[in-house]
Amino acid sequence: MGSPEKNSGGRLKYVFIVLVAVGMKILNSAVLVEPLKSVAVGNIVEPPELQNVTSGMTTIMKALGAKAEFLAWAKIRVKYKKEGSGFTSRVLGEALRANWYMLTQMKTLPRVAEGDVEVMQESGKEVVHHFITERSTGVPHSWHYYEAGPKDGEVVVFLHGMLQTTYCFYHQFDNLLKGGKKYRLINFDIKGFGHSSTYAGNYMWSSTADQFMNIIDQLGIEKFNLVCHDRGCLMGDYMVSRHNERFLRYIRAQQFLDFVELDRSPQGKSFSTTEGCYTIGRPTKIAFAFSFATYNQLPLPELVRSIQEHMLNPYGGCRYFASSPFEKDVSDREGPNGLLANINVPVLGLWGDRDLGQPRYYYDTTAWEKFPNFRLAFIPDTSHFTSIENPKVFSDLVESFLNVPIDELWKQKPTNWKEAYFPGGSFDPNVEPNNPEIPMGVMNIFPRFQGNYTEWNS
């Protein structure tokens, strides 16, 4: 039999384990995000004692060998990115930091109403919130957007991607408001996200693209520039290929072309299940997503606002993943009769140069051949959420491309991969890429060890 001291120590250890487990359960509860007044992003101040809390929790969890999933994610990423043990603490620290604010400060955003006015942070310009109803599927859907700029200005429309809302392009919208050229800017919440509705109906991307073109018609817009990110580009590909005459330029960020390695993108199948849908409805899970799908740690206000926005309508993305598998996305795009080959407008492709889920060799020397008129640029030191990871470079590239006259873009149509590089990105077009094999990121490895963390707790 063990000594009383040893038994006491063992009991204390199990008490600690239970306390940590209960604490994690509480921190992962969506109930913590209470429907109170909005917290202004600029007013969030990190308490000085938080660093000690983060460091202490990291030590405790490692000592206990806790099977917390984000600790496993962090260890996986260390293993594959070979960035050293310090990376574990950084990812864990960021998750704890997000949890701290969910517990102490973060509140849900209030719902906006028709005609509400918002002042943009950098430009100080006002934008007006609107709602418009689309009925073509037989189910009326309310689409939210905000707008600024002269009605007769050249139109720029923004469409966000998965886990995001209009906030995806907040900085780019604000930057164009500050610029010398007067654009009519319109930033949408796609159906099922943000302030837009999530009723039943057709959520195939090809159908949603048609629904969105009906909205463009309702707004009386003849021609426009389209800026999109990730899944918003699925709508973009269908719309532009079907209606070339309606588009001026197409800026396409963080969406693969006609090739994808599904083990790098398991979210397609995962988020179409009930369990996966529940996962993306939990704010701490979104904090993890922004932790491991960004190369550098997001500023706290950026992280909190992104989570707040997503939680306005957390489950809409599940409908899309259940309706349109990645395999269909690829098959619709590939070949001479596919979507990409029929996009006859100038295209700028933007990608993060550190995105493990969509590595550089997806695009580099071959992307320009997929479109009639294509250029590309890589955003330095970014992974997937490029528009908020490095908003300045992203904004500058968007503005630069919009400022090039259409006829010049056609005159200077690239004839090889070097000419396809658009100035302002992070790679030298005079140096041929070696297309290195890039290891898969955290999210892509996760399904392989789900439910068995023993290997990662050593």
N, C-alpha and C positions, 0 to 999 in steps of 0.2 A: 504493500500500500504506500502511496505517496505521502510525503510529509504534509502537515496542515498548511505550511507556507506555500508549497508547490500547488496544492489544491486551490488555495486562495488565489494564487497568481493565475491559475487556469480559469477560475471563475471570473476574475476581473477581465481577462482577455475576452471571454465570451460576452461579458456585459458590454465591453467596448464594441465588439462586432455587432451586437444587437443594436446599440445606439447608433452606430454608423449606418447600419442597414435601414433603420427607421428614419434617420436623417435624410438618407438618399431618397427614400420613398416620398417623404414630404417635399423635398426639393424638386422631385420630378412630377409633382402634382400640378396640373393645369389650373387648379383652384387658386393657386397663389397669385395668378394674374387677375386681380380684382377689377371689376368694371367701375373704376373711379375716374376722376378727372385725369386728363392727359398730362404726362410729365414732359415738359419742354426739353427737347434733346440737348440744347445748349446749356441747360441748368444742371445736368447730371455731373456730380463731382465725386470722384472715387475717394472713399475714406482712407486716411493714411494707414490705418491699422489693417487694411485688407491684405496687404502683402504678407504680413505675419500669419494671418489666418490661412491664406493659401498655402504657404510653406509648411505650416503645422499640419494641415489636413493631408498634404502630400506625404509627409513623414508617417503619419498615423496609418494611412491606408496602405502604404507599402509594408509597414511593420506587421499589419494584420493580414496581409495577403488578400485584401478584399477583392471580391470578384465583381467590382464595379465595371460596367461595360466600357465607360470612357477611359478607364485605366488600361483596359485591354486594347482599345483603339489606339491609344497613345503608344503602347508597346509595339503594336503591329507597325505603326508608322515609323518608329525608331528602327525596327528591324529592316524595313524595306527602303527607307530613305537614308539609313546609315548616318543619321545626324547626331548620334550620341544620346546618352541618357538624359541630358538636359532638356531634350525635346519633350520627354514624357512630362516633366514638371510644367513645361510651358502650356501644353495642351490641357493637362489636368487643371492647371491654374486658371486658364481661360474659362473652362467649364465652371469651375467653382466661382469665379468672378461673376459669370452670368447668373448663376444660381443665387449669389448674394443679392443681386439687384432684384431678382424675382421675389425674393423673400422680404426685402426691405423697401424697395422704391418703385419698381416697375409696375405701371398700371396700364390697362388697356386704353387704346386710343378711342376717342369719341367718334361716333358715326357722323360723317359730314352730310349736309343737306344741300339741295339744289340752291345754287346762288351763293353758297358760303365763299368768303374771300380769305385767302391765305397769303401771307407775306413771305417770300422766299428769303432764306437766310443771308446769302451772299450778295445778291443783286439788290435786295430791298424792294423788288418789283412785286406787284400783286398778281395772283392767279385766281381764277374763278372756277369753282367746282360745279360740275353738271352731271346729270343722268340722262341717258337716252335708252329707249326701249326697242328691242329687236324681236320680231314675232315670226320669222320665216319657218321655224320648226314646229309651230303650233303652241309652243310654251313661251310666253312673254318673258324675256330676260332683260334686266336692267343693267346697263353697262355704265360704270363710273369713269369720268375723266376730268382733268382740269386743263385749263387753257389760258394762254396769254399771247399778247402780240396783236398786230393789226389784222383785221379780217381779210385784207387784200394782200397780205404778205405771203411769201413762198411758204408752203405748208411742210412742217416736219412732224411726223407721228411717231410715238414711242410705244413699243410693246415689250413688256418685261418677260422674264422666264419663271421657271419653277421655284417655289419657296419665296417668291418675291411679289412685289406690287409696283405701283407707280414709283415707289421710292428707289427702285432699281436705277432709274435715270434721273433722279432728283438733281444731282450735281450737273449733269449734262444739260438738262433743261435750264437750270439756273445760269450756267455758263453762257448759253446762247442768248439769254435775256440781257446779259451784260455786253454782248458783242455789238459791233457796229451795224451789222446787217439785221434788218427787221423781219424776223420770221413769225409766222403764225404757228405756235407750238401747242401740240395736243398730246397729253400723256394719259394713257388708258390703263385701267385695271381690267385685265382680260376676264371674261365671264368665268365665275367660279373663284375669283381671287379678290382680295382687298374689299373695297366697298361695293363691288359688283355682286349680282345675285348668283346663287348656286342652286337653282331649281333643276328638276329632271329635264331631260332633253338630249339632243345629239351633241356629244362631246368629242367626236372624231375631229382631228385637227383640220382635215380637208373641209368638213362641214362648217366648223367654227370660222374658217377663213372666208367662206361665202357669207356667213352671218355678219362678219366684220365689214365686208365690202358693202353690205346693205346699210350699215351705220355710216360709212363714209359717204354714201349717196344721200342719206338723210341730212348729213351736215352740209351738203352742197359742195363737196370738194371734188374737183375734176382731176387734178394731178397733185402728187405729194411725194416727199422723201420719207422713207421708212427706216427707223432705227430699232433694232430688236436684239434681244438677248436670249440665248438658250432655246427653251420651248416656244417662246414667242416667234422664233425664226421658222418653226414648223408652219405656223400660219403664214409667215412671210413668204416662204418658198411657194406655197400653193397660190397665194394671191398674186405675186409678181409674175409667176410663170403663166398664169391664166389671163392677166390683165396688164401686159407690158406697157400698153399705151397710157396707163394711169399713173405710172411711177417715174420719178425723176432720177433718184439714186436709191440704192439699197445698202444699208450698213448692217452687216450680219455678224453678231458676236457670239462666241462660245456655243456653237452648234456644229456637230460633225457633218460631213458631206454625204457621200454614198458608201462610206466604210465605217464600221464601228466594231470594236472588240467588246462583245457583250459582257465578258467577265470584268471589264473596266466600268461597266454601266449597269449594275444589277438592279438599280432603282426602278427600272422599267417594270420588272416582274414584282419586285418587293412592294412597291407603292400601290400596286393594283389589288393587293390582298387586304383583307380586313385588318390583320395585324399591322401591316405596313402603313395602312391609312391611319390607324390609331397612333402610330409612331410619329407621323408628321403633324399630328394635332397636339403634340406635347411641346410646350415652349422650350424645355431644356434640351429636347432632341434637336430643335432648330438651332439652339446655341452650339451643340456639338457639330451640326452640319456646317455652320459658318466657321467653326474652329478648324475642322480638318479639310475643308474645301477652299481655304484661303491660305496663301503662302505666308503672309505676314499677319500678325494679330491685328484685327480691326480695332480702331479706336472705340472705346466703350460706348459713346453716344451712337456710333454707327451700328454697332452690334445690337444694342437695345432697341433702336428704332426699327431695325430690320425684323427683329422678333415681334415687336408690337404690331407692325404692319401685317406680318404673316398671320398672326393670331386673330385678325379681323375675320378671316374666312379660311380656316386651316385645312379643310378637307376637300376643297374644290379640285386640287390637283389629282386626287385619286380617280376622279371620273375620267380624266384624260388618259391616264396610264392604263386604266381598264379598257378604254375604247380604242387606243392606237398604240400597238406594240412597236418597239424599236425596229423590228424586222420590216414592218410596213413602211416606216419612215425611209429606210434604206432602199427598198425595192421601188418606191415611188420616185426616188431621186435619180437612180442610176440609169445609164445608157443614153443613147442619142435622142430618145423620145421621153426621157425623164424630166423631172422638174428643173434641175440645175441647168441642163443644156438649153432650156427654153426661157431662161431669165435674160432677156435682151435689154438690160439696163446696166449702167455701171455699178459694180458691186465692190464694197470694201469689206473684207473679212477681218475680224479682230479676235485675237485669242490670247490667253495668258501664257507666258513663256514657261510657267512652272506648273501647268495643269497636268497632274498625273492621270486624270480620267480621260483627257483628250490631249495626248502628247503631241509634240511638235510634228512628228512624222505623219500624223493624220493629214497634214495640210501642205507642208513646205514646198516641195518641188513639183507637186502634181495638182494642187488646188486650182491654179490659174487655168488649167486645161479643162476644168469642169464647167466653166461659165464662158459665155461669149466675150465678156469684158470684166475682168476680175483683178483686184489688187488685194494685198493682205499686209497686215502689220501685227506684231506681237507686243502685248503690253508688258513692260518690264516688271519683274518681281511680283507677278500675280498668278493666281491659280484659276479658279472658276468664276468667282464673283468680281470680274475685272472692273466693272464700272464703279464699284464702291471701294475696291482694294487700292486702285490707283486712279482716282477720279480725274486728276489733272491731265495726265497723259491721254486717258481715254477721251476726255472732253476735247482736248486739243486736236486729236485725230479726227473726231467727228466734225468739228468745226472746219478743219482744213479741207476735208473731203467735200463738205457742203459748199465750200467757197470756190472750188474748182468748177469752171463753167462746163456744162454738159458736153458741148461740142469739143472742148479740149480733152475731156476724158475719153471721147471716142477717137480723136486724132492720135492720142497717146496710148492706144490700146496695147497692152503687153503682148509680146510675141515669144517671151521665154520667162522662166521663173524668176530670173534676176530683175527683169523689168517690172515684175508684178509686185515687188516690195514697195509699199507706200512710205514716204519719208515720215519719221517720227517714231518708228517702232524700235525694238530692242536688239534686232539682229542686223548684221552687215550683209547686204545682198551680194557682195563680192566674195564672200566666203561660203563655199558650198556646204550645206549641212551634212553631217555624217549620220543622221538618222539613228541616234543611239537607242538601244532598247531601254525604255524607262519603266521601272517597276511600278506595279499597280498601287494606287493610293489606299487609304484606310478603308473607305466605304466599300471599295471593290473587293477587299480581302475579307471583310466582316462576315459574309454568309458562309465562308469556309470554316469558321471556328465558332459559329453561333451555338451557344449552349454548352460549350466546353472550353473553359478558360484556364484549365490546369496548366497547359503548356506556357501560358503567358504570365503566370503568377510566380514563376521561379525567380 
